[in-house]
Amino acid sequence: MSRYIGLIGYPLRHSVSPYFQQAALDYYGLDIRYEAWETSPAELPDIVRNLRKPQNIGANVTVPYKETVLPLLDGIDDLARSIGAVNTIVKKDDRLLGSNTDAYGFIEALDKEGHLDPEGKQVIMLGAGGVARAVTFVLVQRKVASLGISDGIFERASTLAENLVRYIKEASPSSKDWEASISAFQWQNLGSAGTFVDCDLIVHCTTIGMKDSPQEGQSPLSLEVIPKNVLVYDVVYNPWLTPLLRLAQKAGANILGGLPMLVYQGAASFKLWTGKEAPVDIMLKRAKEMLTGEQ
């Protein structure tokens, strides 16, 4: 009997995860199918409940359910609890356990593809949802000097900033050698070049510019505000070059798209489901082929 892993989210037409995950499963000759399960909010409880069926192994969770899925699970690991978001579900003995591999995927891509060590750097974060939670969490772990967070809903950015400050105090209550400046600011401030003065890294974690999203073709930033030589890291991976990244190139900034992060987080999920090391090179190649049409 074939077994199944699903991708739970909405919309999913843009996703390349089924292609590169299937390539990894086929590499090992596993009788497992990875499928896209496009899920409306009303369907989410039933879709998660169906994971308990014998043929199902687990799932990835993507926008917009990384936070709302939490109460539907039997447990979450410490990292996912700290972040407050889940992107991977693994079934163990009929229990559904949540994990977060986004943090690993983000920092692995930043290190290997972006060639930037965030320690001591000044970072601006666009967005405060499930992905942004994972990203900011790992950036704080890596001891950034400052982190400014903005979101279309200011309260969400403010809450995330407060959670990070609390995490720092709890994780290193007596630390004297490092103190990060964490703050939230209004989305309208993204229109001012002064917001990005001395910035080393801009991370975009909303769906603006994503293929098949309501804001396809748009950028959260204008050309004029993007500093030269900053690294602009857009976690949106489809299209390959997002509107934000195209503008960043024109501004003379360095760029990093979201595909490596997607594949690295997927590789970590793959190991949780199968216990096997993911064939990352095969996954990256397949993902890029599906996105760009290049062989």
ZINORGI-V42166 format. One record per pair of residues at least 4 apart in sequence whose ideal C-beta (glycine too) atoms are under 7 Angstrom apart, sorted by sequence separation. I is the first residue (numbers start at 0). J is the second residue. D is the distance in whole Angstrom. If there is no record, write none. Layout:
I,J,D
I,J,D
//
This chain:
15,19,6
16,20,6
17,21,6
18,22,7
19,23,7
20,24,6
21,25,6
22,26,6
38,42,5
42,46,5
43,47,6
44,48,6
45,49,6
60,64,5
64,68,5
68,72,7
75,79,4
76,80,7
77,81,6
78,82,6
100,104,6
101,105,6
102,106,7
103,107,6
104,108,6
105,109,6
106,110,6
107,111,6
108,112,5
109,113,5
127,131,5
130,134,6
131,135,6
132,136,6
133,137,7
134,138,6
135,139,6
136,140,7
137,141,6
139,143,7
153,157,6
154,158,6
155,159,7
156,160,6
157,161,6
158,162,6
159,163,6
160,164,7
161,165,6
162,166,6
163,167,6
164,168,7
165,169,6
166,170,6
167,171,6
168,172,6
184,188,5
211,215,6
220,224,6
225,229,7
240,244,5
242,246,7
243,247,6
244,248,6
245,249,7
246,250,6
257,261,6
258,262,6
259,263,6
260,264,6
261,265,6
262,266,6
263,267,7
264,268,6
265,269,6
266,270,7
267,271,7
268,272,6
269,273,6
270,274,7
278,282,6
279,283,6
280,284,6
281,285,6
282,286,6
283,287,6
284,288,6
285,289,7
286,290,6
287,291,6
6,11,6
24,29,5
38,43,6
50,55,5
60,65,6
75,80,5
79,84,7
90,95,6
91,96,6
108,113,7
117,122,7
126,131,4
138,143,5
150,155,5
189,194,6
210,215,6
220,225,6
240,245,6
247,252,4
270,275,6
277,282,6
288,293,6
49,55,7
69,75,7
79,85,5
109,115,6
150,156,4
188,194,5
195,201,7
206,212,5
208,214,7
209,215,7
225,231,7
235,241,5
248,254,6
270,276,6
287,293,7
288,294,6
24,31,5
50,57,7
88,95,6
89,96,5
124,131,6
139,146,7
149,156,6
207,214,5
208,215,7
247,254,5
270,277,6
6,14,6
38,46,5
50,58,6
60,68,5
88,96,7
109,117,7
138,146,6
148,156,5
206,214,7
208,216,7
233,241,5
269,277,4
24,33,6
88,97,6
89,98,7
208,217,6
6,16,5
36,46,6
75,85,6
124,134,7
207,217,5
208,218,6
233,243,5
244,254,5
6,17,6
87,98,5
124,135,6
135,146,6
148,159,6
207,218,7
233,244,5
266,277,4
21,33,5
85,97,4
87,99,7
148,160,5
167,179,6
207,219,5
231,243,7
244,256,6
20,33,4
72,85,7
85,98,7
86,99,6
87,100,5
135,148,7
231,244,6
266,279,5
85,99,6
86,100,6
205,219,6
84,99,6
86,101,5
241,256,7
17,33,5
69,85,6
72,88,7
122,138,6
203,219,6
231,247,4
240,256,7
266,282,6
17,34,6
66,83,6
68,85,6
82,99,5
164,181,5
239,256,6
262,279,7
265,282,6
17,35,5
66,84,5
79,97,5
163,181,5
65,84,4
79,98,5
65,85,6
74,94,7
79,99,4
82,102,7
236,256,6
262,282,5
14,35,6
43,64,6
47,68,6
65,86,6
73,94,4
75,96,7
78,99,5
117,138,5
122,143,5
127,148,6
160,181,5
225,246,6
231,252,5
236,257,3
262,283,5
73,95,5
74,96,5
75,97,4
76,98,5
124,146,6
160,182,6
225,247,5
235,257,5
236,258,4
72,95,5
73,96,7
118,141,6
119,142,7
120,143,5
121,144,6
122,145,7
124,147,7
127,150,4
160,183,4
220,243,6
227,250,6
228,251,7
229,252,5
230,253,5
231,254,5
232,255,4
233,256,6
234,257,4
11,35,5
43,67,7
47,71,4
72,96,7
78,102,7
117,141,5
118,142,5
120,144,6
121,145,5
122,146,5
123,147,5
124,148,5
125,149,6
126,150,6
135,159,6
139,163,5
218,242,4
219,243,6
222,246,5
227,251,4
228,252,7
233,257,6
262,286,5
31,56,7
43,68,7
60,85,6
61,86,7
72,97,5
119,144,5
217,242,6
218,243,4
225,250,4
227,252,6
228,253,7
230,255,6
236,261,5
261,286,7
11,37,4
60,86,5
117,143,5
157,183,4
209,235,5
216,242,6
220,246,7
226,252,7
234,260,6
4,31,6
10,37,6
44,71,6
59,86,6
132,159,6
139,166,7
156,183,4
208,235,5
210,237,4
222,249,6
225,252,5
2,30,7
3,31,7
9,37,6
59,87,6
60,88,6
69,97,7
105,133,6
127,155,4
131,159,7
135,163,6
139,167,6
198,226,6
201,229,6
209,237,6
210,238,6
218,246,6
222,250,6
258,286,6
1,30,5
2,31,5
3,32,5
4,33,5
5,34,5
6,35,5
7,36,5
9,38,6
101,130,6
105,134,5
127,156,4
195,224,6
200,229,7
206,235,7
258,287,7
1,31,7
6,36,6
8,38,7
9,39,6
57,87,7
58,88,5
153,183,7
189,219,6
194,224,7
199,229,6
200,230,5
201,231,5
202,232,5
203,233,4
204,234,5
1,32,6
3,34,6
5,36,4
7,38,5
57,88,5
102,133,4
106,137,5
189,220,6
190,221,7
192,223,6
195,226,5
198,229,5
199,230,7
201,232,7
203,234,6
57,89,4
101,133,4
105,137,6
127,159,4
153,185,6
192,224,5
200,232,7
203,235,7
258,290,6
57,90,5
146,179,6
191,224,7
208,241,4
56,90,6
99,133,6
102,136,6
145,179,7
149,183,7
190,224,7
195,229,7
208,242,5
55,90,6
102,137,4
106,141,7
142,177,5
144,179,7
145,180,4
146,181,5
147,182,5
148,183,5
149,184,5
151,186,5
189,224,7
208,243,6
143,179,6
144,180,7
149,185,7
150,186,7
147,184,6
149,186,5
50,88,6
7,46,6
51,90,7
149,188,7
50,90,6
139,179,6
149,189,6
203,243,6
51,93,6
16,59,6
51,95,7
50,95,6
84,129,4
47,95,7
84,132,5
83,132,5
84,133,6
82,132,5
3,54,6
7,58,5
82,133,5
239,290,5
2,54,5
3,55,5
4,56,5
6,58,7
7,59,7
8,60,7
239,291,5
1,54,7
2,55,7
3,56,7
4,57,6
5,58,4
6,59,5
7,60,5
8,61,4
237,290,6
0,54,6
2,56,5
4,58,6
8,62,6
9,63,7
82,136,5
6,61,6
81,136,6
8,64,6
7,64,6
66,129,5
65,129,3
134,202,6
134,204,6
123,194,7
123,195,6
131,204,4
130,204,5
123,198,5
121,197,6
128,204,7
121,198,5
122,199,7
125,202,7
126,203,7
121,199,5
122,200,5
123,201,5
124,202,5
125,203,5
126,204,4
120,199,4
125,204,6
126,205,4
120,200,6
122,202,7
124,204,7
125,205,6
117,200,7
81,166,7
115,200,6
125,219,5
130,234,6
115,230,5
113,230,6
113,232,6
109,232,7
113,255,4
112,255,6
62,206,6
108,255,7
112,259,5
108,259,4
108,260,4
105,260,5
108,263,6
104,260,4
107,263,4
104,261,7
104,263,4
103,263,7
104,264,3
103,264,6
101,264,5
104,267,7
100,264,4
103,267,5
100,267,4
100,268,5
98,271,6
86,264,7
87,268,4
89,271,5
89,272,6
87,271,6
13,209,6
13,210,4
13,211,5
12,211,5
10,211,5
59,268,6
57,272,5
56,272,5
15,237,7
13,237,4
19,262,6
29,273,7
16,261,7
20,265,6
19,265,7
23,269,5
27,275,6
16,265,6
20,269,7
26,278,5
23,277,6
23,278,5
26,281,6
23,281,6
22,281,5
23,282,5
22,282,6
19,282,4
22,285,4
19,285,4
18,285,6
19,286,4
4,272,6
18,286,7
15,286,5
18,289,5
15,289,4
15,290,6
//
